[in-house]
């Protein structure tokens, strides 16, 4: 594997100092947000060091956008994240809804043809 290939591969875990640098935040801010936001759940190694995944980094980016860029309070950001989460149903729920809509459509077509 060449040096360029190693640089292009994404790391599985990022330290709190790396994440702090990415977003220009204090480590204490990240630790505080971890307590405040349910979606932020970094794993910890045996020493207790936080290890952030790419999913955690996506969540931090959302929080930074809401709190630092859009000026939301912590509670306001929590509410926004809940709304966003609720508006993105899982694939299973989507498939169930599609199936129910197809059944309703078939019943409506049947009713309109028999009227």
C-alpha positions as CSV (number, residue, x, y, z in Angstrom):
1,X,0.0,0.0,0.0
2,X,1.5,3.3,-1.0
3,X,1.6,6.4,1.2
4,X,-1.1,8.1,-0.8
5,X,-3.4,5.1,-0.4
6,X,-2.9,5.2,3.4
7,X,-3.7,8.9,3.5
8,X,-6.9,8.4,1.5
9,X,-8.3,5.6,3.8
10,X,-10.5,6.9,6.5
11,X,-9.6,6.3,10.1
12,X,-12.1,4.2,12.1
13,X,-11.6,6.2,15.3
14,X,-10.5,9.8,16.0
15,X,-9.2,11.0,19.4
16,X,-10.8,13.9,21.2
17,X,-7.8,16.1,20.3
18,X,-8.2,15.3,16.6
19,X,-11.9,16.1,16.7
20,X,-11.3,19.3,18.7
21,X,-8.9,20.4,16.0
22,X,-11.3,19.5,13.2
23,X,-14.1,21.8,14.6
24,X,-11.9,24.3,16.5
25,X,-13.6,23.4,19.8
26,X,-12.2,22.7,23.2
27,X,-12.1,19.1,24.4
28,X,-14.2,20.2,27.4
29,X,-16.9,21.4,24.9
30,X,-17.0,18.0,23.3
31,X,-17.2,16.3,26.7
32,X,-20.0,18.6,27.7
33,X,-21.9,17.9,24.4
34,X,-21.5,14.2,25.0
35,X,-23.5,14.5,28.2
36,X,-26.1,16.8,26.6
37,X,-26.8,15.1,23.3
38,X,-28.1,11.6,23.2
39,X,-26.9,11.0,19.6
40,X,-23.2,11.6,20.6
41,X,-21.8,8.4,22.0
42,X,-18.1,8.0,21.5
43,X,-16.6,4.7,22.6
44,X,-13.9,4.6,25.2
45,X,-10.8,2.5,25.2
46,X,-9.4,0.7,28.3
47,X,-7.7,3.9,29.5
48,X,-11.0,5.8,29.2
49,X,-10.0,7.8,26.2
50,X,-12.8,8.8,23.9
51,X,-12.8,7.4,20.4
52,X,-15.0,9.1,17.9
53,X,-16.3,7.4,14.8
54,X,-17.1,9.1,11.5
55,X,-20.8,8.9,12.6
56,X,-20.0,10.8,15.8
57,X,-18.2,13.4,13.7
58,X,-21.3,13.8,11.5
59,X,-23.3,14.4,14.6
60,X,-20.8,16.9,16.0
61,X,-20.9,18.7,12.6
62,X,-24.7,19.0,13.0
63,X,-24.4,20.3,16.5
64,X,-21.7,22.8,15.5
65,X,-24.0,24.0,12.7
66,X,-26.9,24.5,15.0
67,X,-25.1,25.9,18.1
68,X,-22.2,27.8,16.6
69,X,-23.4,28.9,13.2
70,X,-27.2,29.2,13.6
71,X,-27.1,30.4,17.2
72,X,-29.4,27.7,18.7
73,X,-29.3,27.1,22.5
74,X,-28.3,23.6,23.6
75,X,-32.0,22.8,24.2
76,X,-33.0,24.3,20.8
77,X,-30.3,22.2,19.1
78,X,-31.6,19.1,20.9
79,X,-35.1,19.8,19.7
80,X,-33.9,20.3,16.1
81,X,-32.0,17.1,16.1
82,X,-35.0,15.2,17.4
83,X,-37.2,16.8,14.6
84,X,-34.6,15.8,12.0
85,X,-34.3,12.3,13.4
86,X,-38.1,11.9,13.4
87,X,-38.3,13.1,9.8
88,X,-36.0,10.3,8.7
89,X,-37.9,7.1,9.1
90,X,-35.9,3.8,8.9
91,X,-36.0,1.8,5.7
92,X,-38.4,-0.8,7.3
93,X,-40.9,1.9,8.2
94,X,-40.7,3.4,4.7
95,X,-41.4,-0.1,3.2
96,X,-44.4,-0.6,5.5
97,X,-45.8,2.8,4.5
98,X,-45.4,2.1,0.8
99,X,-47.1,-1.2,1.2
100,X,-50.1,0.3,3.0
101,X,-50.3,3.1,0.4
102,X,-50.4,0.5,-2.4
103,X,-53.3,-1.3,-0.6
104,X,-55.2,1.9,-0.1
105,X,-54.7,2.8,-3.8
106,X,-56.0,-0.6,-4.9
107,X,-59.1,-0.2,-2.7
108,X,-59.7,3.3,-4.1
109,X,-59.3,2.1,-7.7
110,X,-61.7,-0.8,-6.9
111,X,-64.3,1.6,-5.4
112,X,-64.1,4.1,-8.3
113,X,-64.5,1.3,-10.9
114,X,-67.5,-0.1,-9.1
115,X,-69.4,3.2,-8.5
